[in-house]
Amino acid sequence: MKHIKAIGIKFIVISIVLFSILASFYTATLTDILLLSVLITGVAYVVGDLYILPRFGNLVATTADFGLSFFAIWVLSNLLFLADYGVVTASFFSAVLISSSEALFHIYMQNKILNHQKDMYIDRKSTMGNLQTEFAEENPNKDIIELNKEDNKED
């Protein structure tokens, strides 16, 4: 359920950014923008948020999301609505806006989705069998502890 909410937030942000840039300057239809948003959201969530973010951190994941968004918007917009000019510029500005929002989204992901410490608990029954015993040398013939001769001289 947590992942569905995170994917929904990511999808809405990417859709708003793509709609504001591609629909304003190109003949991109709402269907084209939603298809682009679904593809970018799915790939970026799996690669950037679930794989790169926990292993390498926010900066590397944001940089990877920038590259992925730029490349995906550039290639898919050429395939979907065949823009003649400025696709690289629109892809760049879209990727900048998406990656700046992704930096904030990664903080949300680290605190709410990927934080496993709140769910962790210790089962005391399983740890009781793992106790260790301390071993020492004992002389069974003597019940009295003998002090060193140096300690007796101080008296």
PAVEX-669114 format. One record per residue: x, y, z of N, C-alpha, C, O in turn; residue in one letter; residue number from 1. Coordinates in pm, 1 decimal. Each point is the difference from the previous one (the first is absolute). Layout:
REM PAVEX-669114
> X,Y,Z,X,Y,Z,X,Y,Z,X,Y,Z,A,NUM;
...
REM end
This chain:
REM PAVEX-669114
> 82.1,-119.2,0.0,-82.1,119.2,0.0,86.9,126.2,0.0,-33.3,100.3,-63.1,M,1;
> 146.8,-107.9,136.3,89.8,115.1,3.8,58.3,27.3,-138.0,16.3,115.7,-38.8,K,2;
> 15.1,-221.1,-35.1,59.9,17.4,-132.3,-101.3,56.5,-99.8,36.5,77.8,-88.1,H,3;
> -161.5,-116.2,101.3,-102.8,51.2,-91.2,-17.9,150.5,20.6,-14.4,75.3,-96.3,I,4;
> 15.5,-32.6,221.6,-10.8,143.2,29.9,120.2,76.1,-56.1,-15.3,108.3,-56.5,K,5;
> 134.2,-165.1,72.2,120.8,64.9,-51.5,-0.8,7.5,-152.1,38.5,102.0,-57.2,A,6;
> -81.9,-208.7,-8.5,-8.4,0.9,-146.4,-103.7,102.8,-45.9,20.6,68.3,-100.4,I,7;
> -130.6,-57.2,172.8,-102.2,99.2,-33.8,51.2,141.9,10.2,-26.4,82.4,-87.5,G,8;
> 99.7,-53.1,193.8,57.7,134.0,15.7,97.8,29.3,-113.5,-1.6,108.3,-58.4,I,9;
> 85.7,-205.2,28.6,99.8,16.5,-106.4,-67.7,19.4,-135.9,42.7,83.9,-79.3,K,10;
> -147.2,-160.5,52.8,-72.8,10.7,-126.5,-65.3,137.3,-15.2,4.3,59.3,-107.8,F,11;
> -64.5,-8.9,215.0,-66.4,130.5,-6.4,101.2,111.1,-27.0,-25.7,88.7,-81.4,I,12;
> 139.4,-93.1,148.6,102.2,103.7,-19.9,53.9,-3.7,-143.0,12.4,104.3,-64.3,V,13;
> 19.2,-222.1,15.0,53.5,-11.5,-136.2,-104.7,42.2,-102.5,33.2,65.3,-99.0,I,14;
> -158.8,-101.7,121.4,-106.6,38.6,-93.2,-17.9,151.1,-5.5,-17.8,56.6,-107.9,S,15;
> 22.3,8.7,223.3,-15.5,145.8,3.0,115.1,68.3,-73.4,-22.0,93.7,-76.8,I,16;
> 143.1,-139.8,100.1,116.0,60.4,-67.0,-8.7,-20.9,-150.8,20.2,94.3,-76.5,V,17;
> -49.9,-215.8,33.2,-6.7,-27.4,-143.6,-115.3,74.2,-66.1,13.8,50.7,-111.3,L,18;
> -127.1,-44.4,179.6,-113.3,71.6,-58.3,28.5,148.8,-11.9,-37.5,62.8,-99.0,F,19;
> 103.6,-6.0,199.2,26.6,143.9,-4.9,99.3,36.5,-109.2,-8.1,109.8,-55.1,S,20;
> 100.1,-197.0,22.7,99.8,34.0,-102.5,-39.2,-51.8,-137.9,2.0,75.7,-97.1,I,21;
> -37.2,-202.0,87.1,-24.8,-58.5,-132.2,-132.1,45.6,-60.8,-8.0,21.0,-121.1,L,22;
> -94.7,-5.6,202.4,-128.2,44.1,-56.1,2.4,147.8,-34.6,-74.0,44.6,-87.7,A,23;
> 157.3,30.6,154.8,6.5,143.9,-27.6,75.1,30.9,-129.0,-40.5,88.0,-76.0,S,24;
> 148.5,-159.1,51.4,86.2,34.3,-112.9,-10.3,-95.3,-119.0,50.9,31.3,-107.6,F,25;
> -113.7,-143.6,124.1,-9.7,-98.8,-108.0,-143.4,-46.6,-14.9,-88.3,38.8,76.4,Y,26;
> 67.5,-121.1,-174.5,-134.0,-52.9,-25.1,-19.5,-133.2,71.0,-61.2,-91.5,-55.2,T,27;
> 111.7,80.4,174.6,-13.4,-124.2,75.3,-141.1,-9.9,55.7,-50.9,94.6,60.2,A,28;
> -10.9,-208.5,-80.4,-133.8,-21.3,53.2,9.6,-50.3,143.7,107.3,-37.3,47.3,T,29;
> -220.1,37.0,19.9,-3.8,-47.6,136.9,35.7,-148.4,7.4,62.1,-43.8,96.9,L,30;
> -100.2,-32.9,-196.8,33.5,-142.2,-4.9,150.5,-20.1,-11.5,56.8,-86.2,67.0,T,31;
> 7.7,165.8,-151.9,145.6,-8.3,-14.4,70.5,34.6,131.0,95.9,-66.7,38.8,D,32;
> -143.1,169.6,28.0,63.0,42.8,124.9,-20.8,-103.8,109.5,92.0,-27.3,77.2,I,33;
> -211.0,-30.8,-69.3,-25.3,-103.7,101.2,81.9,-126.3,-27.0,48.4,-64.3,93.2,L,34;
> -33.2,29.0,-221.4,82.7,-115.7,-34.6,145.8,25.0,36.5,66.3,-87.1,56.3,L,35;
> -16.7,206.8,-88.6,136.1,37.2,39.9,15.2,-4.7,152.2,100.2,-50.3,51.0,L,36;
> -198.2,102.0,20.4,5.4,3.4,146.6,1.6,-139.4,59.6,75.1,-26.6,93.8,S,37;
> -156.2,-61.6,-146.5,-3.6,-137.8,51.5,133.6,-70.1,-22.0,51.4,-66.1,90.3,V,38;
> 4.5,80.2,-209.0,127.1,-66.0,-30.4,114.5,55.2,85.3,79.3,-76.3,55.2,L,39;
> -71.3,207.9,-44.8,108.0,61.1,78.4,-16.8,-31.8,148.2,98.1,-28.3,68.8,I,40;
> -221.6,32.8,-19.3,-24.6,-30.0,141.9,39.3,-142.4,33.3,67.0,-24.0,100.4,T,41;
> -107.6,-70.1,-183.0,30.1,-141.0,27.4,148.9,-29.7,0.7,50.8,-63.4,92.4,G,42;
> 18.4,109.0,-194.4,143.7,-27.1,-9.4,77.3,75.4,107.5,90.0,-55.9,62.6,V,43;
> -125.0,183.3,-40.9,72.3,80.3,98.3,-23.9,-50.3,142.4,89.6,8.4,84.0,A,44;
> -208.9,-60.2,-56.0,-26.9,-49.8,134.9,80.6,-126.8,28.2,59.9,-13.8,106.7,Y,45;
> -58.9,-76.4,-200.8,72.5,-126.0,21.3,150.7,22.7,1.5,69.1,-47.1,90.4,V,46;
> -18.0,118.6,-189.6,144.6,18.4,-10.8,51.0,103.8,99.7,93.5,-27.1,75.3,V,47;
> -153.9,145.0,-74.3,52.2,109.0,80.6,-33.7,-8.7,147.2,86.3,21.0,85.2,G,48;
> -212.5,-52.1,-54.4,-45.6,7.9,138.4,19.3,-129.4,78.6,29.9,4.3,119.3,D,49;
> -46.3,-117.2,-183.5,14.1,-126.4,72.5,138.8,-60.8,-8.5,40.2,-73.8,89.9,L,50;
> 34.3,103.2,-196.5,133.6,-59.1,-13.5,111.6,99.1,35.8,83.2,-28.9,86.1,Y,51;
> -81.3,144.6,-151.5,111.8,93.6,17.6,-8.0,76.1,132.0,101.7,15.7,67.7,I,52;
> -219.6,31.6,-29.9,-13.6,83.7,119.7,46.4,-68.7,128.0,75.8,61.6,74.9,L,53;
> -115.9,-184.6,-44.7,48.4,-60.9,125.3,149.6,-31.4,-1.2,63.1,-3.3,105.7,P,54;
> -6.4,-19.4,-222.4,140.2,-40.1,-6.9,96.9,118.1,-9.0,108.6,-4.7,57.8,R,55;
> -147.3,111.4,-130.5,94.2,107.3,-28.4,-40.9,136.5,53.0,83.0,90.9,3.8,F,56;
> -206.8,-73.8,36.6,-41.7,125.6,59.4,-76.5,90.9,-94.5,-23.6,-32.5,-116.4,G,57;
> -14.3,147.9,170.9,-89.6,92.9,-68.1,64.6,66.0,-121.2,-64.2,12.1,-104.4,N,58;
> 188.2,30.4,115.8,65.1,71.6,-110.5,15.8,-88.2,-123.5,-30.7,43.0,-111.1,L,59;
> 77.4,-163.7,129.3,19.2,-91.1,-113.7,-134.7,-38.8,-60.7,-12.9,-9.3,-122.1,V,60;
> -88.1,-13.5,207.8,-132.3,-36.2,-50.8,-64.1,115.7,-76.1,-66.7,-22.0,-101.1,A,61;
> 85.9,144.2,148.3,-54.1,116.8,-70.3,69.7,20.2,-134.5,-64.8,33.5,-99.1,T,62;
> 195.0,-53.7,95.7,74.3,10.4,-126.2,-44.0,-108.4,-98.1,-15.4,26.7,-119.2,T,63;
> -4.4,-146.0,167.8,-47.7,-108.9,-86.3,-140.8,28.8,-51.4,-30.5,-28.5,-115.8,A,64;
> -55.1,84.5,200.6,-134.6,36.2,-43.9,3.3,110.8,-105.8,-81.3,0.5,-92.4,D,65;
> 175.4,92.9,106.5,13.8,103.8,-102.2,35.4,-62.7,-135.0,-64.4,28.5,-101.0,F,66;
> 166.6,-113.5,99.8,40.9,-64.0,-125.5,-109.4,-86.8,-59.8,-23.6,2.8,-120.7,G,67;
> -42.4,-79.1,205.1,-107.4,-86.5,-47.9,-116.3,82.4,-55.3,-53.1,-31.7,-106.4,L,68;
> 13.6,136.2,177.2,-110.8,84.8,-45.9,35.2,70.1,-131.3,-81.1,2.9,-92.5,S,69;
> 199.7,52.5,84.5,42.0,70.2,-122.0,-1.5,-93.8,-119.6,-57.0,32.6,-104.1,F,70;
> 119.1,-148.0,118.6,8.1,-94.2,-111.5,-138.2,-53.2,-38.5,-32.4,-9.0,-118.4,F,71;
> -49.0,-26.2,218.3,-132.4,-56.7,-28.8,-91.3,102.8,-65.9,-70.2,-32.4,-95.8,A,72;
> 70.1,155.1,145.6,-85.8,103.2,-59.6,46.1,33.1,-141.3,-82.4,19.6,-89.3,I,73;
> 211.3,-13.6,69.0,53.7,32.8,-131.2,-36.1,-107.6,-102.8,-49.2,31.8,-108.3,W,74;
> 73.2,-157.9,141.6,-26.2,-108.8,-95.1,-149.5,-20.8,-20.1,-46.7,-8.8,-113.6,V,75;
> -28.9,0.7,223.1,-142.4,-30.4,-12.5,-80.3,114.6,-61.2,-98.6,-24.6,-69.6,L,76;
> 138.6,148.2,94.1,-72.6,110.4,-63.4,25.5,4.3,-149.9,-88.5,38.7,-76.4,S,77;
> 206.6,-77.5,33.6,25.0,-10.7,-144.1,-82.6,-111.3,-62.1,-45.0,12.3,-113.9,N,78;
> 24.5,-120.7,187.4,-78.0,-111.7,-53.1,-150.2,26.0,3.9,-72.3,-39.1,-91.7,L,79;
> 25.6,104.1,196.1,-144.3,12.8,18.3,-61.6,114.8,-80.5,-96.8,-21.4,-72.9,L,80;
> 151.3,142.2,85.1,-67.7,111.1,-66.5,87.8,72.3,-100.2,-35.3,109.6,-43.5,F,81;
> 146.3,-165.8,6.0,82.3,44.3,-112.2,19.6,152.4,-4.9,-35.6,65.0,-98.2,L,82;
> 91.0,-11.4,202.6,29.3,143.8,2.7,122.2,27.3,-87.4,97.4,-75.3,1.4,A,83;
> -104.7,183.2,-76.6,108.3,31.4,-93.2,113.7,78.2,64.2,114.6,-11.3,-43.6,D,84;
> -143.5,89.2,144.8,103.0,88.9,54.5,-10.9,5.0,152.8,-107.9,-18.6,56.1,Y,85;
> 217.8,43.3,8.1,2.7,28.1,142.7,-31.6,-113.0,94.1,-29.5,24.7,116.9,G,86;
> 34.4,-147.5,-163.0,-31.5,-111.5,88.7,109.7,-16.3,105.2,-27.7,-36.7,114.2,V,87;
> 150.3,63.9,-152.7,110.8,-11.9,95.2,-14.6,104.9,109.8,23.5,-28.9,117.3,V,88;
> -61.6,148.0,-154.6,-19.5,106.0,99.8,-114.9,-33.1,93.8,12.5,15.5,121.5,T,89;
> -122.8,-60.5,-176.3,-114.7,-37.4,83.4,34.2,-119.1,89.2,-42.7,-6.1,115.3,A,90;
> 118.7,-87.2,-168.4,41.7,-115.4,80.4,91.6,43.5,113.2,-10.3,-51.4,111.4,S,91;
> 99.4,145.2,-138.6,91.5,48.5,102.7,-75.4,70.7,112.7,22.3,-29.3,117.5,F,92;
> -111.3,122.0,-152.8,-73.5,73.1,103.9,-95.6,-91.6,76.8,-18.9,16.5,120.5,F,93;
> -40.1,-111.2,-189.4,-85.4,-97.6,69.3,82.1,-84.1,96.6,-42.5,-24.6,112.9,S,94;
> 159.0,-19.2,-156.6,86.4,-81.3,86.1,50.1,79.5,120.1,12.9,-55.4,109.2,A,95;
> 15.6,184.6,-127.6,42.9,84.4,112.3,-111.2,11.2,103.2,24.7,-15.0,119.7,V,96;
> -146.8,41.1,-164.8,-112.3,11.5,93.4,-32.0,-133.2,68.1,-29.7,-3.2,119.4,L,97;
> 35.6,-104.8,-194.0,-27.7,-131.3,57.9,107.0,-37.4,101.8,-32.0,-49.0,108.2,I,98;
> 158.4,71.6,-141.7,106.8,-38.2,94.5,1.6,88.8,123.5,38.0,-46.2,107.6,S,99;
> -78.6,173.5,-120.0,-6.8,83.6,120.3,-113.2,-45.0,91.7,13.0,6.6,122.3,S,100;
> -122.3,-51.5,-179.3,-106.8,-55.5,83.7,37.4,-138.0,53.0,-45.0,-39.3,107.6,S,101;
> 125.8,-33.6,-181.3,45.0,-131.9,45.0,91.0,9.1,122.3,0.3,-90.3,83.7,E,102;
> 75.9,197.5,-72.7,85.3,16.4,118.2,-84.7,5.7,126.8,37.1,-57.6,102.3,A,103;
> -149.8,126.5,-108.7,-91.7,3.6,114.2,-73.0,-132.6,17.7,-23.9,-44.0,112.5,L,104;
> -11.2,-18.9,-223.3,-68.1,-128.6,6.3,90.4,-107.4,60.6,-48.9,-90.4,67.8,F,105;
> 178.6,99.2,-91.0,93.0,-97.7,57.2,7.7,12.6,152.0,16.7,-99.8,70.0,H,106;
> -28.8,221.7,-19.4,-3.1,17.5,145.7,-124.0,-67.7,56.4,6.8,-66.4,103.4,I,107;
> -120.3,83.0,-171.1,-122.8,-69.4,41.2,19.0,-151.7,-5.7,-41.1,-71.7,91.3,Y,108;
> 102.7,24.1,-197.2,22.1,-144.7,-14.4,87.9,-54.7,112.1,-28.4,-106.5,54.8,M,109;
> 134.5,178.6,-20.8,90.3,-48.0,103.7,-65.1,0.6,137.0,26.3,-88.8,81.1,Q,110;
> -111.1,187.4,-53.8,-61.4,9.9,132.1,-122.9,-88.1,16.7,-21.0,-55.7,107.8,N,111;
> -60.4,41.9,-211.3,-128.2,-68.4,14.1,-4.3,-140.1,-60.9,-64.0,-89.3,55.6,K,112;
> 129.9,69.3,-166.7,-13.4,-126.6,-72.6,116.7,-93.9,29.1,-22.1,-117.4,29.8,I,113;
> 144.2,165.9,-37.6,117.4,-86.2,12.3,51.4,-11.7,142.7,96.0,-73.4,23.4,L,114;
> -155.3,142.1,71.7,45.3,-3.9,138.6,-54.0,-125.4,67.4,-118.0,-6.6,34.5,N,115;
> 204.5,-92.8,-15.8,-42.1,-127.3,57.1,22.3,-8.2,149.7,-34.8,-101.3,60.5,H,116;
> 91.1,203.2,1.7,29.5,-5.7,142.0,-126.0,4.7,85.1,-1.8,-57.1,109.1,Q,117;
> -101.3,121.9,-154.6,-123.5,5.9,76.6,-69.3,-136.0,5.0,-69.5,-30.8,96.8,K,118;
> 88.3,-50.1,-200.1,-66.2,-129.2,-7.2,80.0,-110.3,68.3,-49.3,-111.8,14.5,D,119;
> 171.4,141.4,27.4,86.9,-101.2,55.9,-29.9,-20.9,148.3,-17.8,96.0,75.0,M,120;
> 12.8,-220.1,-34.7,-14.7,-32.3,140.8,85.7,-121.7,29.6,38.6,-73.4,-91.0,Y,121;
> -9.4,52.4,217.5,84.4,-111.1,40.2,-87.3,-104.5,68.0,-73.1,30.6,94.2,I,122;
> 81.1,-151.8,-141.7,-73.6,-109.8,60.8,84.3,-55.0,113.6,102.2,-64.2,-23.9,D,123;
> -143.6,88.6,145.7,79.4,-38.0,117.6,8.7,-151.3,17.8,96.8,-49.3,57.7,R,124;
> -193.9,-23.6,-105.1,2.1,-145.3,15.5,113.8,-62.8,-79.9,61.0,-97.6,43.6,K,125;
> -33.2,154.2,-160.7,105.4,-57.7,-82.2,139.0,39.4,50.0,97.2,-69.7,-29.0,S,126;
> -85.8,179.1,102.9,131.3,40.8,47.5,38.1,-67.5,131.4,117.5,1.2,36.7,T,127;
> -212.3,-59.5,34.6,30.0,-63.1,128.1,88.0,-123.8,-17.8,78.6,-32.2,89.1,M,128;
> -89.9,-36.3,-199.7,81.6,-119.2,-23.5,140.4,32.4,-46.3,84.1,-89.4,-8.7,G,129;
> -57.3,213.4,-20.8,129.6,40.1,-52.6,92.5,57.2,107.0,99.4,64.7,-32.9,N,130;
> -130.5,-87.3,159.7,84.2,52.9,106.0,132.1,-76.2,4.1,4.9,-119.1,-30.7,L,131;
> 100.3,187.8,68.3,131.6,-61.7,5.7,40.0,-22.0,145.0,-48.7,68.0,90.3,Q,132;
> 136.0,-161.8,-69.7,46.4,-32.8,133.9,146.6,39.6,11.9,77.9,-17.2,-93.8,T,133;
> -41.6,69.8,209.1,137.5,37.5,24.3,69.5,-118.5,68.1,-51.7,-57.3,95.9,E,134;
> 165.9,23.1,-145.7,76.6,-110.6,56.2,121.4,54.0,74.8,62.0,97.9,-41.5,F,135;
> -29.3,-163.8,152.6,117.8,38.6,77.6,64.9,-126.2,54.3,-62.8,-105.4,9.6,A,136;
> 188.9,118.7,25.4,70.1,-114.1,59.2,-28.2,-3.3,149.7,8.4,102.1,68.3,E,137;
> -41.4,-219.0,-19.3,-27.5,-15.9,142.4,80.5,-117.0,54.3,25.5,-98.0,-69.9,E,138;
> 13.1,110.2,194.0,69.2,-108.0,68.6,-100.0,-62.9,97.0,-34.8,62.1,100.4,N,139;
> -11.0,-181.3,-127.7,-104.6,-59.2,83.7,49.7,-40.0,139.9,-82.5,-24.2,88.1,P,140;
> 211.7,16.6,-65.5,52.3,-40.9,129.8,2.3,113.3,101.0,7.1,-26.4,120.0,N,141;
> -12.8,149.1,-162.9,9.7,112.4,92.0,-129.2,79.6,-1.5,-50.0,36.3,-106.5,K,142;
> -3.3,-9.4,222.9,-119.4,82.4,11.9,34.1,142.2,38.2,-86.9,86.9,-6.6,D,143;
> 208.8,-59.9,46.0,41.3,132.1,44.8,82.0,65.3,-110.2,85.4,-63.0,-62.5,I,144;
> -113.0,188.9,40.8,75.8,75.0,-99.1,131.3,42.0,63.2,1.8,62.2,106.3,I,145;
> 106.0,-95.8,-170.8,130.6,37.5,51.5,40.8,132.9,-60.5,-9.5,20.5,-121.0,E,146;
> 55.2,69.6,207.2,47.5,129.2,-46.2,145.3,-11.2,-41.9,72.8,-87.3,47.2,L,147;
> -32.7,173.1,-133.1,140.2,1.5,-41.1,86.8,38.7,120.4,-46.3,70.7,89.4,N,148;
> 168.3,-115.5,-86.9,90.4,29.8,109.8,32.7,149.4,3.9,28.3,54.4,106.8,K,149;
> -32.2,12.6,-223.7,26.9,142.1,-4.1,-110.9,79.4,69.5,27.1,101.9,63.4,E,150;
> -151.5,-148.3,-75.4,-112.1,67.6,63.7,7.3,-15.1,151.0,-42.2,90.7,71.7,D,151;
> 95.1,-203.6,-19.8,9.1,-23.3,144.8,110.2,85.2,62.7,-10.8,35.3,117.4,N,152;
> 115.4,-1.5,-190.7,109.1,79.8,54.5,-45.0,143.5,30.6,55.8,64.3,88.9,K,153;
> -155.1,-14.4,-160.9,-44.9,137.1,21.5,-70.9,17.0,131.7,-6.1,112.5,49.5,E,154;
> -47.7,-215.7,10.3,-72.5,8.7,128.3,95.2,31.0,104.8,-38.1,12.2,116.4,D,155;
REM end
